[in-house]
Each structure stands twice: as C-alpha cells, then as structure tokens.
Amino acid sequence: MTPGNTERSGYHHGGLRQAVLATALEVIAADGPGALSLRDLARRAGVSHAAPAHHFGDRTGLLTAIAAEGFGLLADALAGGADLADRGRRYVRFAAGHPAHFQVMFAPALLRADDPELTAARERAGAELRAGVAALPGRDARATGIAAWSLAHGFATLYLTHNVDEAVGGLPPEEYFDLLTGFLTGPPGPDA
C-alpha cells in the first residue's frame, strides 16, 4: 500500500476531520480565515474535494467547528483559575497559543450562531469567565465581567496583531498582561 493510500484509509476511519481542522488552523494562522477554501484543504490532505464537505458541509461549517473547538479549549484553559486576574492571564495565554482559533471565535459573521456545539462550548467558556467575577463581592458582576473581558481580549488582540511588540519586548504576553492589571489594581502613582 502506498503512503497516500495508508493516509487516506486512516482518514476514512475518522482521521480526515482532524486533519482538515489542523490544516485549516495552519492556513488561518498564516493567511487569515479569508484564505480558507475546502477545495484547497482537500488538496493539501490528498483527498477528494468532496471529503471535507462531507464532514463540515461548507466553509461556514468548518469555521463553526473551529470556533466550537476554540471555545472548548478556552473553557479548559480558564477552568480552575484562582481569581479574576489569573483567568485574565489564562485568557491571554490561550490567545497567544491558539491564534487561529482566536481569530475565528470572535468573528460571528463567519459562523453559524445557532450551531448547538458552538453554543454549548461558548456557554461553557462564558461560565468560566463569569466564575472569576462571582468571587468579587459588592460589584456589578455584568459590568465587571465586561471590563475584565475587554482588558484581556483587547490586549490579546493587540498582541496577536503585533501592535504592542515593542512594549511587550521579550516578556511572555501573560506577564505583560500582569503589568497592565497592576496599573488598575495597584496603588495610585505619585501624580494621582
């Protein structure tokens, strides 16, 4: 059996879906979600052009599967966070480690909003984010959650788009994020 046939027979038994997802993430990381094509992914995987469509239906289905996987990974990353600051660090670390997922997860125009797998994964990640806010008594939980998410998501987006490379320097992004949250939670400076 040739290597191509071995590979294809593995795909027939469940490996194709993961292979297409992995290849799609590589394409998105390199060129963004706009560069994604099921036909190109099939060519890269060495399968018929109809094979990816069998698993995902269409490009939107593939992007929705990527987003659902990403929200599941984010929920896992946030789980067990010690406090709101720790969950923020974990959020930034997730974004830096999964840039292609992150791009797709927050692009609703690319996704099927009513997909049950996406809805469940998004809710699970949201619950983990809210758990960090719940430990802060005497605050408006919704507003505090949006403020915390805005800071973590905003910084992660700036980091991934290379807008803060000079400021961050060689620090891991979550350590620089600690500096930012320190500005908000630490004592006021001498000019205050």
C-alpha positions, 0 to 999 in steps of 0.5 A, a space after each residue: 500500500 502506498 503512503 497516500 493510500 495508508 493516509 487516506 484509509 486512516 482518514 476514512 476511519 475518522 482521521 480526515 476531520 482532524 486533519 482538515 481542522 489542523 490544516 485549516 488552523 495552519 492556513 488561518 494562522 498564516 493567511 487569515 480565515 479569508 484564505 480558507 477554501 475546502 477545495 484547497 484543504 482537500 488538496 493539501 490532505 490528498 483527498 477528494 474535494 468532496 471529503 471535507 464537505 462531507 464532514 463540515 458541509 461548507 466553509 461556514 461549517 468548518 469555521 463553526 467547528 473551529 470556533 466550537 473547538 476554540 471555545 472548548 479549549 478556552 473553557 479548559 484553559 480558564 477552568 480552575 483559575 484562582 481569581 479574576 486576574 489569573 483567568 485574565 492571564 489564562 485568557 491571554 495565554 490561550 490567545 497567544 497559543 491558539 491564534 487561529 482559533 482566536 481569530 475565528 471565535 470572535 468573528 460571528 459573521 463567519 459562523 453559524 450562531 445557532 450551531 448547538 456545539 458552538 453554543 454549548 462550548 461558548 456557554 461553557 467558556 462564558 461560565 468560566 469567565 463569569 466564575 472569576 467575577 462571582 468571587 468579587 463581592 459588592 460589584 456589578 458582576 455584568 459590568 465587571 465581567 465586561 471590563 475584565 473581558 475587554 482588558 484581556 481580549 483587547 490586549 490579546 488582540 493587540 498582541 496577536 496583531 503585533 501592535 504592542 511588540 515593542 512594549 511587550 519586548 521579550 516578556 511572555 504576553 501573560 506577564 505583560 498582561 500582569 503589568 497592565 492589571 497592576 496599573 488598575 489594581 495597584 496603588 495610585 502613582 505619585 501624580 494621582 
